[in-house]
């Protein structure tokens, strides 16, 4: 992975927590979906989207799954009535 931007500065390596914070901030500021925010971030920083999988936290994966189910990209998972 090349240089990536994190809160206005660039660094060579980013951990999962930092990546999640950047994506969350991008979703809020640019009003993008989580999927689009990851794609946008990778395009802006010349990062191959296939290399960010280890940076996607469990929390972010859950949000992406919910979003994908809502957009009918994935079949809906069963939910218990509360």
Backbone as XML, in Angstrom:
<?xml version="1.0"?>
<chain id="A" units="angstrom">
  <residue number="1" name="UNK">
    <atom name="N" x="0.840" y="-1.166" z="0.000"/>
    <atom name="CA" x="0.000" y="0.000" z="0.000"/>
    <atom name="C" x="0.889" y="1.235" z="0.000"/>
  </residue>
  <residue number="2" name="UNK">
    <atom name="N" x="0.506" y="2.178" z="-0.810"/>
    <atom name="CA" x="1.280" y="3.405" z="-0.903"/>
    <atom name="C" x="0.884" y="4.353" z="0.221"/>
  </residue>
  <residue number="3" name="UNK">
    <atom name="N" x="1.261" y="5.596" z="0.065"/>
    <atom name="CA" x="0.916" y="6.603" z="1.069"/>
    <atom name="C" x="-0.591" y="6.772" z="1.153"/>
  </residue>
  <residue number="4" name="UNK">
    <atom name="N" x="-1.100" y="6.859" z="2.343"/>
    <atom name="CA" x="-2.523" y="7.083" z="2.558"/>
    <atom name="C" x="-2.699" y="8.287" z="3.469"/>
  </residue>
  <residue number="5" name="UNK">
    <atom name="N" x="-3.791" y="8.999" z="3.290"/>
    <atom name="CA" x="-4.031" y="10.196" z="4.089"/>
    <atom name="C" x="-4.880" y="9.850" z="5.291"/>
  </residue>
  <residue number="6" name="UNK">
    <atom name="N" x="-4.520" y="10.398" z="6.425"/>
    <atom name="CA" x="-5.267" y="10.183" z="7.656"/>
    <atom name="C" x="-5.292" y="11.493" z="8.421"/>
  </residue>
  <residue number="7" name="UNK">
    <atom name="N" x="-6.460" y="12.093" z="8.521"/>
    <atom name="CA" x="-6.630" y="13.388" z="9.193"/>
    <atom name="C" x="-5.622" y="14.435" z="8.710"/>
  </residue>
  <residue number="8" name="UNK">
    <atom name="N" x="-5.490" y="14.544" z="7.401"/>
    <atom name="CA" x="-4.671" y="15.599" z="6.842"/>
    <atom name="C" x="-3.190" y="15.295" z="6.712"/>
  </residue>
  <residue number="9" name="UNK">
    <atom name="N" x="-2.746" y="14.122" z="7.128"/>
    <atom name="CA" x="-1.349" y="13.787" z="6.911"/>
    <atom name="C" x="-1.247" y="12.413" z="6.274"/>
  </residue>
  <residue number="10" name="UNK">
    <atom name="N" x="-0.137" y="12.157" z="5.648"/>
    <atom name="CA" x="0.063" y="10.894" z="4.958"/>
    <atom name="C" x="0.983" y="9.992" z="5.755"/>
  </residue>
  <residue number="11" name="UNK">
    <atom name="N" x="0.714" y="8.715" z="5.670"/>
    <atom name="CA" x="1.579" y="7.737" z="6.313"/>
    <atom name="C" x="1.597" y="6.487" z="5.457"/>
  </residue>
  <residue number="12" name="UNK">
    <atom name="N" x="2.637" y="5.711" z="5.589"/>
    <atom name="CA" x="2.781" y="4.544" z="4.728"/>
    <atom name="C" x="1.873" y="3.396" z="5.133"/>
  </residue>
  <residue number="13" name="UNK">
    <atom name="N" x="1.635" y="3.224" z="6.410"/>
    <atom name="CA" x="0.832" y="2.110" z="6.867"/>
    <atom name="C" x="-0.311" y="2.620" z="7.727"/>
  </residue>
  <residue number="14" name="UNK">
    <atom name="N" x="-1.469" y="2.022" z="7.531"/>
    <atom name="CA" x="-2.645" y="2.412" z="8.284"/>
    <atom name="C" x="-3.202" y="1.154" z="8.934"/>
  </residue>
  <residue number="15" name="UNK">
    <atom name="N" x="-3.628" y="1.259" z="10.192"/>
    <atom name="CA" x="-4.230" y="0.091" z="10.823"/>
    <atom name="C" x="-5.744" y="0.124" z="10.622"/>
  </residue>
  <residue number="16" name="UNK">
    <atom name="N" x="-6.391" y="-0.941" z="11.057"/>
    <atom name="CA" x="-7.826" y="-1.100" z="10.850"/>
    <atom name="C" x="-8.628" y="0.020" z="11.520"/>
  </residue>
  <residue number="17" name="UNK">
    <atom name="N" x="-8.223" y="0.416" z="12.704"/>
    <atom name="CA" x="-8.937" y="1.469" z="13.431"/>
    <atom name="C" x="-8.863" y="2.800" z="12.678"/>
  </residue>
  <residue number="18" name="UNK">
    <atom name="N" x="-7.689" y="3.150" z="12.218"/>
    <atom name="CA" x="-7.517" y="4.404" z="11.474"/>
    <atom name="C" x="-8.316" y="4.370" z="10.174"/>
  </residue>
  <residue number="19" name="UNK">
    <atom name="N" x="-8.277" y="3.233" z="9.475"/>
    <atom name="CA" x="-9.010" y="3.102" z="8.223"/>
    <atom name="C" x="-10.511" y="3.265" z="8.474"/>
  </residue>
  <residue number="20" name="UNK">
    <atom name="N" x="-11.024" y="2.636" z="9.526"/>
    <atom name="CA" x="-12.433" y="2.746" z="9.863"/>
    <atom name="C" x="-12.810" y="4.191" z="10.150"/>
  </residue>
  <residue number="21" name="UNK">
    <atom name="N" x="-11.968" y="4.912" z="10.877"/>
    <atom name="CA" x="-12.244" y="6.319" z="11.180"/>
    <atom name="C" x="-12.290" y="7.160" z="9.916"/>
  </residue>
  <residue number="22" name="UNK">
    <atom name="N" x="-11.378" y="6.905" z="8.992"/>
    <atom name="CA" x="-11.354" y="7.655" z="7.738"/>
    <atom name="C" x="-12.618" y="7.370" z="6.931"/>
  </residue>
  <residue number="23" name="UNK">
    <atom name="N" x="-13.032" y="6.110" z="6.873"/>
    <atom name="CA" x="-14.227" y="5.748" z="6.103"/>
    <atom name="C" x="-15.477" y="6.328" z="6.762"/>
  </residue>
  <residue number="24" name="UNK">
    <atom name="N" x="-15.577" y="6.246" z="8.076"/>
    <atom name="CA" x="-16.726" y="6.828" z="8.787"/>
    <atom name="C" x="-16.812" y="8.335" z="8.512"/>
  </residue>
  <residue number="25" name="UNK">
    <atom name="N" x="-15.683" y="9.010" z="8.558"/>
    <atom name="CA" x="-15.641" y="10.450" z="8.302"/>
    <atom name="C" x="-16.059" y="10.751" z="6.862"/>
  </residue>
  <residue number="26" name="UNK">
    <atom name="N" x="-15.606" y="9.938" z="5.928"/>
    <atom name="CA" x="-15.948" y="10.115" z="4.514"/>
    <atom name="C" x="-17.443" y="9.921" z="4.295"/>
  </residue>
  <residue number="27" name="UNK">
    <atom name="N" x="-18.030" y="8.916" z="4.939"/>
    <atom name="CA" x="-19.469" y="8.656" z="4.822"/>
    <atom name="C" x="-20.262" y="9.871" z="5.295"/>
  </residue>
  <residue number="28" name="UNK">
    <atom name="N" x="-19.865" y="10.436" z="6.413"/>
    <atom name="CA" x="-20.587" y="11.584" z="6.974"/>
    <atom name="C" x="-20.394" y="12.847" z="6.136"/>
  </residue>
  <residue number="29" name="UNK">
    <atom name="N" x="-19.156" y="13.133" z="5.773"/>
    <atom name="CA" x="-18.863" y="14.386" z="5.073"/>
    <atom name="C" x="-19.354" y="14.386" z="3.631"/>
  </residue>
  <residue number="30" name="UNK">
    <atom name="N" x="-19.208" y="13.274" z="2.950"/>
    <atom name="CA" x="-19.551" y="13.224" z="1.529"/>
    <atom name="C" x="-20.919" y="12.593" z="1.276"/>
  </residue>
  <residue number="31" name="UNK">
    <atom name="N" x="-21.559" y="12.133" z="2.364"/>
    <atom name="CA" x="-22.873" y="11.493" z="2.268"/>
    <atom name="C" x="-22.873" y="10.336" z="1.273"/>
  </residue>
  <residue number="32" name="UNK">
    <atom name="N" x="-21.883" y="9.464" z="1.440"/>
    <atom name="CA" x="-21.752" y="8.279" z="0.601"/>
    <atom name="C" x="-22.162" y="7.045" z="1.385"/>
  </residue>
  <residue number="33" name="UNK">
    <atom name="N" x="-22.435" y="5.964" z="0.674"/>
    <atom name="CA" x="-22.624" y="4.686" z="1.344"/>
    <atom name="C" x="-21.238" y="4.201" z="1.770"/>
  </residue>
  <residue number="34" name="UNK">
    <atom name="N" x="-21.215" y="3.213" z="2.665"/>
    <atom name="CA" x="-19.922" y="2.682" z="3.118"/>
    <atom name="C" x="-19.163" y="2.052" z="1.958"/>
  </residue>
  <residue number="35" name="UNK">
    <atom name="N" x="-19.873" y="1.346" z="1.105"/>
    <atom name="CA" x="-19.232" y="0.722" z="-0.050"/>
    <atom name="C" x="-18.619" y="1.798" z="-0.940"/>
  </residue>
  <residue number="36" name="UNK">
    <atom name="N" x="-19.404" y="2.820" z="-1.254"/>
    <atom name="CA" x="-18.908" y="3.903" z="-2.107"/>
    <atom name="C" x="-17.762" y="4.669" z="-1.452"/>
  </residue>
  <residue number="37" name="UNK">
    <atom name="N" x="-17.820" y="4.833" z="-0.132"/>
    <atom name="CA" x="-16.760" y="5.554" z="0.575"/>
    <atom name="C" x="-15.429" y="4.807" z="0.475"/>
  </residue>
  <residue number="38" name="UNK">
    <atom name="N" x="-15.470" y="3.487" z="0.599"/>
    <atom name="CA" x="-14.234" y="2.700" z="0.477"/>
    <atom name="C" x="-13.692" y="2.779" z="-0.939"/>
  </residue>
  <residue number="39" name="UNK">
    <atom name="N" x="-14.573" y="2.639" z="-1.918"/>
    <atom name="CA" x="-14.140" y="2.735" z="-3.323"/>
    <atom name="C" x="-13.574" y="4.124" z="-3.608"/>
  </residue>
  <residue number="40" name="UNK">
    <atom name="N" x="-14.269" y="5.165" z="-3.152"/>
    <atom name="CA" x="-13.808" y="6.539" z="-3.371"/>
    <atom name="C" x="-12.440" y="6.756" z="-2.740"/>
  </residue>
  <residue number="41" name="UNK">
    <atom name="N" x="-12.283" y="6.308" z="-1.493"/>
    <atom name="CA" x="-11.009" y="6.488" z="-0.794"/>
    <atom name="C" x="-9.866" y="5.792" z="-1.533"/>
  </residue>
  <residue number="42" name="UNK">
    <atom name="N" x="-10.127" y="4.585" z="-1.994"/>
    <atom name="CA" x="-9.091" y="3.840" z="-2.719"/>
    <atom name="C" x="-8.724" y="4.538" z="-4.025"/>
  </residue>
  <residue number="43" name="UNK">
    <atom name="N" x="-9.726" y="5.037" z="-4.734"/>
    <atom name="CA" x="-9.458" y="5.749" z="-5.987"/>
    <atom name="C" x="-8.664" y="7.027" z="-5.743"/>
  </residue>
  <residue number="44" name="UNK">
    <atom name="N" x="-9.009" y="7.770" z="-4.702"/>
    <atom name="CA" x="-8.330" y="9.030" z="-4.393"/>
    <atom name="C" x="-6.867" y="8.817" z="-4.003"/>
  </residue>
  <residue number="45" name="UNK">
    <atom name="N" x="-6.561" y="7.667" z="-3.434"/>
    <atom name="CA" x="-5.210" y="7.403" z="-2.935"/>
    <atom name="C" x="-4.457" y="6.370" z="-3.765"/>
  </residue>
  <residue number="46" name="UNK">
    <atom name="N" x="-4.963" y="6.065" z="-4.961"/>
    <atom name="CA" x="-4.326" y="5.081" z="-5.857"/>
    <atom name="C" x="-4.015" y="3.774" z="-5.135"/>
  </residue>
  <residue number="47" name="UNK">
    <atom name="N" x="-5.018" y="3.250" z="-4.432"/>
    <atom name="CA" x="-4.873" y="1.992" z="-3.709"/>
    <atom name="C" x="-5.732" y="0.954" z="-4.411"/>
  </residue>
  <residue number="48" name="UNK">
    <atom name="N" x="-5.177" y="-0.223" z="-4.639"/>
    <atom name="CA" x="-5.940" y="-1.317" z="-5.214"/>
    <atom name="C" x="-6.979" y="-1.742" z="-4.185"/>
  </residue>
  <residue number="49" name="UNK">
    <atom name="N" x="-8.241" y="-1.738" z="-4.580"/>
    <atom name="CA" x="-9.315" y="-2.030" z="-3.635"/>
    <atom name="C" x="-9.186" y="-3.427" z="-3.036"/>
  </residue>
  <residue number="50" name="UNK">
    <atom name="N" x="-8.549" y="-4.327" z="-3.742"/>
    <atom name="CA" x="-8.356" y="-5.683" z="-3.235"/>
    <atom name="C" x="-7.389" y="-5.763" z="-2.064"/>
  </residue>
  <residue number="51" name="UNK">
    <atom name="N" x="-6.620" y="-4.720" z="-1.833"/>
    <atom name="CA" x="-5.618" y="-4.755" z="-0.758"/>
    <atom name="C" x="-6.135" y="-4.205" z="0.575"/>
  </residue>
  <residue number="52" name="UNK">
    <atom name="N" x="-7.332" y="-3.632" z="0.593"/>
    <atom name="CA" x="-7.823" y="-3.033" z="1.830"/>
    <atom name="C" x="-8.624" y="-4.007" z="2.704"/>
  </residue>
  <residue number="53" name="UNK">
    <atom name="N" x="-8.858" y="-5.204" z="2.225"/>
    <atom name="CA" x="-9.639" y="-6.170" z="2.999"/>
    <atom name="C" x="-9.139" y="-6.343" z="4.433"/>
  </residue>
  <residue number="54" name="UNK">
    <atom name="N" x="-7.830" y="-6.461" z="4.675"/>
    <atom name="CA" x="-7.379" y="-6.606" z="6.065"/>
    <atom name="C" x="-7.649" y="-5.368" z="6.925"/>
  </residue>
  <residue number="55" name="UNK">
    <atom name="N" x="-7.887" y="-4.229" z="6.302"/>
    <atom name="CA" x="-8.135" y="-2.992" z="7.052"/>
    <atom name="C" x="-9.603" y="-2.802" z="7.425"/>
  </residue>
  <residue number="56" name="UNK">
    <atom name="N" x="-10.479" y="-3.585" z="6.821"/>
    <atom name="CA" x="-11.909" y="-3.444" z="7.080"/>
    <atom name="C" x="-12.240" y="-4.159" z="8.384"/>
  </residue>
  <residue number="57" name="UNK">
    <atom name="N" x="-12.625" y="-3.391" z="9.395"/>
    <atom name="CA" x="-12.910" y="-3.937" z="10.728"/>
    <atom name="C" x="-14.234" y="-4.706" z="10.724"/>
  </residue>
  <residue number="58" name="UNK">
    <atom name="N" x="-14.450" y="-5.482" z="11.769"/>
    <atom name="CA" x="-15.697" y="-6.233" z="11.915"/>
    <atom name="C" x="-16.886" y="-5.278" z="11.939"/>
  </residue>
  <residue number="59" name="UNK">
    <atom name="N" x="-16.740" y="-4.177" z="12.642"/>
    <atom name="CA" x="-17.788" y="-3.157" z="12.732"/>
    <atom name="C" x="-18.139" y="-2.614" z="11.345"/>
  </residue>
  <residue number="60" name="UNK">
    <atom name="N" x="-17.135" y="-2.319" z="10.552"/>
    <atom name="CA" x="-17.343" y="-1.794" z="9.205"/>
    <atom name="C" x="-17.972" y="-2.860" z="8.306"/>
  </residue>
  <residue number="61" name="UNK">
    <atom name="N" x="-17.548" y="-4.114" z="8.461"/>
    <atom name="CA" x="-18.129" y="-5.206" z="7.674"/>
    <atom name="C" x="-19.608" y="-5.367" z="7.978"/>
  </residue>
  <residue number="62" name="UNK">
    <atom name="N" x="-19.993" y="-5.216" z="9.242"/>
    <atom name="CA" x="-21.403" y="-5.317" z="9.611"/>
    <atom name="C" x="-22.218" y="-4.197" z="8.962"/>
  </residue>
  <residue number="63" name="UNK">
    <atom name="N" x="-21.674" y="-2.999" z="8.965"/>
    <atom name="CA" x="-22.376" y="-1.877" z="8.336"/>
    <atom name="C" x="-22.502" y="-2.079" z="6.829"/>
  </residue>
  <residue number="64" name="UNK">
    <atom name="N" x="-21.462" y="-2.611" z="6.215"/>
    <atom name="CA" x="-21.499" y="-2.884" z="4.780"/>
    <atom name="C" x="-22.533" y="-3.961" z="4.476"/>
  </residue>
  <residue number="65" name="UNK">
    <atom name="N" x="-22.603" y="-4.986" z="5.319"/>
    <atom name="CA" x="-23.574" y="-6.057" z="5.114"/>
    <atom name="C" x="-25.004" y="-5.531" z="5.204"/>
  </residue>
  <residue number="66" name="UNK">
    <atom name="N" x="-25.282" y="-4.727" z="6.219"/>
    <atom name="CA" x="-26.623" y="-4.147" z="6.374"/>
    <atom name="C" x="-26.970" y="-3.281" z="5.166"/>
  </residue>
  <residue number="67" name="UNK">
    <atom name="N" x="-26.008" y="-2.480" z="4.740"/>
    <atom name="CA" x="-26.195" y="-1.615" z="3.581"/>
    <atom name="C" x="-26.450" y="-2.443" z="2.322"/>
  </residue>
  <residue number="68" name="UNK">
    <atom name="N" x="-25.676" y="-3.502" z="2.123"/>
    <atom name="CA" x="-25.822" y="-4.356" z="0.947"/>
    <atom name="C" x="-27.163" y="-5.085" z="0.958"/>
  </residue>
  <residue number="69" name="UNK">
    <atom name="N" x="-27.635" y="-5.504" z="2.125"/>
    <atom name="CA" x="-28.951" y="-6.140" z="2.227"/>
    <atom name="C" x="-30.047" y="-5.141" z="1.879"/>
  </residue>
  <residue number="70" name="UNK">
    <atom name="N" x="-29.911" y="-3.923" z="2.371"/>
    <atom name="CA" x="-30.893" y="-2.872" z="2.095"/>
    <atom name="C" x="-30.957" y="-2.550" z="0.597"/>
  </residue>
  <residue number="71" name="UNK">
    <atom name="N" x="-29.809" y="-2.602" z="-0.062"/>
    <atom name="CA" x="-29.737" y="-2.318" z="-1.502"/>
    <atom name="C" x="-29.999" y="-3.564" z="-2.353"/>
  </residue>
  <residue number="72" name="UNK">
    <atom name="N" x="-30.340" y="-4.676" z="-1.702"/>
    <atom name="CA" x="-30.602" y="-5.963" z="-2.365"/>
    <atom name="C" x="-29.393" y="-6.514" z="-3.106"/>
  </residue>
  <residue number="73" name="UNK">
    <atom name="N" x="-28.189" y="-6.194" z="-2.636"/>
    <atom name="CA" x="-26.975" y="-6.799" z="-3.177"/>
    <atom name="C" x="-26.745" y="-8.165" z="-2.540"/>
  </residue>
  <residue number="74" name="UNK">
    <atom name="N" x="-27.253" y="-8.341" z="-1.316"/>
    <atom name="CA" x="-27.162" y="-9.599" z="-0.574"/>
    <atom name="C" x="-28.564" y="-9.985" z="-0.125"/>
  </residue>
  <residue number="75" name="UNK">
    <atom name="N" x="-28.806" y="-11.301" z="0.027"/>
    <atom name="CA" x="-30.102" y="-11.693" z="0.578"/>
    <atom name="C" x="-30.214" y="-11.247" z="2.032"/>
  </residue>
  <residue number="76" name="UNK">
    <atom name="N" x="-31.394" y="-10.881" z="2.427"/>
    <atom name="CA" x="-31.612" y="-10.407" z="3.800"/>
    <atom name="C" x="-31.411" y="-11.567" z="4.788"/>
  </residue>
  <residue number="77" name="UNK">
    <atom name="N" x="-30.767" y="-11.264" z="5.905"/>
    <atom name="CA" x="-30.567" y="-12.271" z="6.943"/>
    <atom name="C" x="-31.768" y="-12.248" z="7.875"/>
  </residue>
  <residue number="78" name="UNK">
    <atom name="N" x="-32.049" y="-13.385" z="8.465"/>
    <atom name="CA" x="-33.191" y="-13.487" z="9.379"/>
    <atom name="C" x="-32.915" y="-12.670" z="10.632"/>
  </residue>
  <residue number="79" name="UNK">
    <atom name="N" x="-33.938" y="-12.006" z="11.119"/>
    <atom name="CA" x="-33.827" y="-11.209" z="12.332"/>
    <atom name="C" x="-34.883" y="-11.678" z="13.314"/>
  </residue>
  <residue number="80" name="UNK">
    <atom name="N" x="-34.525" y="-11.777" z="14.563"/>
    <atom name="CA" x="-35.465" y="-12.177" z="15.589"/>
    <atom name="C" x="-36.368" y="-10.997" z="15.954"/>
  </residue>
  <residue number="81" name="UNK">
    <atom name="N" x="-37.656" y="-11.258" z="16.129"/>
    <atom name="CA" x="-38.535" y="-10.147" z="16.553"/>
    <atom name="C" x="-38.229" y="-9.740" z="17.979"/>
  </residue>
  <residue number="82" name="UNK">
    <atom name="N" x="-38.236" y="-8.469" z="18.214"/>
    <atom name="CA" x="-37.917" y="-7.961" z="19.559"/>
    <atom name="C" x="-39.127" y="-7.271" z="20.128"/>
  </residue>
</chain>
